[in-house]
Amino acid sequence: MTARTAIILLVISAFLLPLFGWIGALFKIQHWPLSWAWDLVAWLFSAVMALVVAIKVMRYPGFKDFLDH
């Protein structure tokens, strides 16, 4: 995965995470079925994005130099 792909995923997640959260909250307020699924999607998407960022940071060549100082 390139840095461009990671940045695109982060920008997309900046829009999708609040959207999934709002939809889940709306479903919960109205007591509709599958409201837990929207919350689960938002949490899983957030976890995947955090994992992608962590992997990109750990593979960055300057990261080891930063930790050594």
BELRA-V933686 format. One record per pair of residues at least 24 apart in sequence whose ideal C-beta (glycine too) atoms are under 7 Angstrom apart, sorted by the first residue. I is the first residue (numbers start at 0). J is the second residue. D is the distance in Angstrom with one decimal. If there is no record, write none. Layout:
<<I | J | D> <I | J | D>>
This chain:
<<2 | 55 | 6.8> <5 | 51 | 5.7> <5 | 55 | 4.9> <8 | 48 | 6.4> <8 | 51 | 6.1> <9 | 48 | 6.5> <9 | 52 | 7.0> <12 | 44 | 6.3> <12 | 48 | 4.5> <15 | 44 | 6.4> <16 | 41 | 5.9> <16 | 44 | 6.3> <16 | 45 | 5.8> <19 | 44 | 6.7>>
